Structure formats: structure tokens, C-alpha cells
Amino acid sequence: MSDIKVRTILIFKEYFSDFYKKQSLKVREKIIWTFRLIEQIEHVPEEYLKHLEGTDGLYEIKIKQGGNSFRILCFFDKGRLIVVGNGFQKKSQKTPKDEITKAYKIREEYEKEN
């Protein structure tokens, strides 16, 4: 990967940071690696970033590490800026409704402040 960014990831407030701090070193390293990939590759494979079906503009960053799956919900602002909301460990096929609700509230808060 190069150092040239095609998009930027912004971590908004402490929502994601609280989740990140609780993860193992290997999971944190995989999250950083995935963020860099998303920032530097023009066409990000759905394996890493995908629109969350049934939502209005929410996306999920997908992390797999050691048999565990993690999701980081986010949204776009101004096309090339990805705003990171909340993260969680995925334990079922469907994304929990409370995590989607939390992501919408984070986006609403972000939009009021920006």
C-alpha cells in the first residue's frame, strides 16, 4: 500500500475509541491495517467496507481476526471522508438493531456539530 490517501477516516468523539481500547493487540493492529487499506485503495473490496443493507447511508468496516468478526459502523461525509461511529464484535448473521440505532444517533450528533 502507498502513502497516498484517496479518502480519510475520521474518528468522531469517543464512541469508537472506547471499543478500540478494549480489543487485543492483534485486533487493534488488524483494525489499523484495514483503516489504511480503506484510505489508500480506490475500490475497496466489500470484504472490508460495505453498505449496510436496509439502512440509509450506513456502512460497515469488516474486521476478521483469529476466528472472530468485528464490525465498525460508519458513514460518509463530503464523499471522501469516512466518519467512524461505533464498533462491536459480531456474534450473529444480522447486525444488531441497537448497534444500527447507535450509529444513526452518532451520525445525527456529528451532523449537528459539523
C-alpha positions as CSV (number, residue, x, y, z in Angstrom):
1,M,0.0,0.0,0.0
2,S,1.2,3.5,-0.7
3,D,1.0,6.6,1.5
4,I,-1.3,8.4,-0.9
5,K,-4.9,8.7,0.5
6,V,-8.0,8.6,-1.7
7,R,-10.2,9.0,1.3
8,T,-9.8,9.9,5.0
9,I,-11.1,8.2,8.1
10,L,-12.2,10.4,10.9
11,I,-12.8,9.0,14.4
12,F,-15.7,11.0,15.9
13,K,-15.6,11.5,19.6
14,E,-15.0,8.6,22.0
15,Y,-17.6,6.1,20.6
16,F,-15.1,4.1,18.5
17,S,-12.1,4.7,20.8
18,D,-13.9,3.1,23.8
19,F,-14.4,-0.1,21.7
20,Y,-10.9,0.0,20.2
21,K,-9.2,0.3,23.6
22,K,-10.9,-2.9,24.8
23,Q,-9.5,-5.0,21.9
24,S,-6.4,-7.3,21.9
25,L,-3.3,-6.0,20.3
26,K,-3.8,-8.3,17.3
27,V,-7.4,-7.0,16.7
28,R,-6.2,-3.4,17.1
29,E,-3.4,-4.0,14.6
30,K,-5.9,-5.5,12.1
31,I,-8.2,-2.5,12.6
32,I,-5.4,-0.1,11.8
33,W,-4.3,-2.2,8.8
34,T,-7.9,-2.2,7.5
35,F,-8.3,1.6,8.0
36,R,-5.1,2.2,6.0
37,L,-6.4,-0.1,3.2
38,I,-9.7,1.8,3.0
39,E,-7.9,5.1,3.0
40,Q,-5.5,4.1,0.2
41,I,-7.3,1.9,-2.3
42,E,-9.7,3.5,-4.8
43,H,-12.1,0.5,-5.0
44,V,-12.3,-1.2,-1.6
45,P,-13.5,-4.8,-1.7
46,E,-16.8,-5.5,0.1
47,E,-14.8,-7.9,2.2
48,Y,-13.6,-4.7,4.1
49,L,-16.2,-2.0,3.5
50,K,-19.7,-2.4,2.5
51,H,-23.1,-0.6,2.6
52,L,-25.2,-2.0,5.4
53,E,-28.3,-3.3,3.8
54,G,-31.6,-1.8,4.9
55,T,-30.0,1.4,6.2
56,D,-29.9,4.9,5.0
57,G,-26.2,5.6,4.3
58,L,-24.6,3.4,7.0
59,Y,-21.6,1.3,6.1
60,E,-19.7,-1.4,7.9
61,I,-16.0,-1.9,8.1
62,K,-15.4,-5.6,8.5
63,I,-12.6,-7.0,10.6
64,K,-11.8,-10.7,10.9
65,Q,-9.1,-11.8,13.4
66,G,-8.5,-15.2,14.8
67,G,-11.9,-16.6,14.0
68,N,-13.7,-13.6,15.4
69,S,-15.6,-11.0,13.4
70,F,-15.8,-7.3,14.3
71,R,-17.8,-4.5,12.7
72,I,-17.3,-0.8,12.8
73,L,-20.2,1.2,11.6
74,C,-19.5,4.4,9.7
75,F,-20.9,6.9,7.2
76,F,-19.6,9.2,4.5
77,D,-19.4,13.0,4.7
78,K,-18.4,15.0,1.7
79,G,-17.7,11.9,-0.4
80,R,-14.1,11.1,0.6
81,L,-14.4,11.4,4.4
82,I,-15.5,8.3,6.3
83,V,-16.7,9.1,9.8
84,V,-16.3,6.2,12.2
85,G,-19.1,5.6,14.7
86,N,-19.4,2.6,16.9
87,G,-17.7,-0.8,16.9
88,F,-18.8,-4.2,18.2
89,Q,-17.9,-7.9,18.0
90,K,-20.3,-9.7,15.6
91,K,-21.8,-12.8,17.0
92,S,-24.7,-13.4,14.6
93,Q,-25.5,-13.1,11.0
94,K,-27.6,-9.9,11.4
95,T,-26.2,-6.7,12.7
96,P,-27.9,-5.9,16.0
97,K,-30.6,-3.2,15.7
98,D,-29.3,-1.4,18.8
99,E,-25.9,-1.0,17.1
100,I,-27.6,0.4,14.0
101,T,-29.7,2.8,16.2
102,K,-26.5,3.9,17.9
103,A,-24.8,4.6,14.6
104,Y,-27.7,6.7,13.5
105,K,-27.6,8.7,16.7
106,I,-23.8,9.2,16.3
107,R,-24.4,10.4,12.7
108,E,-27.1,12.8,13.9
109,E,-24.8,14.2,16.6
110,Y,-22.0,14.6,14.0
111,E,-24.2,16.4,11.5
112,K,-25.4,18.9,14.2
113,E,-21.8,19.7,15.1
114,N,-20.4,20.0,11.5
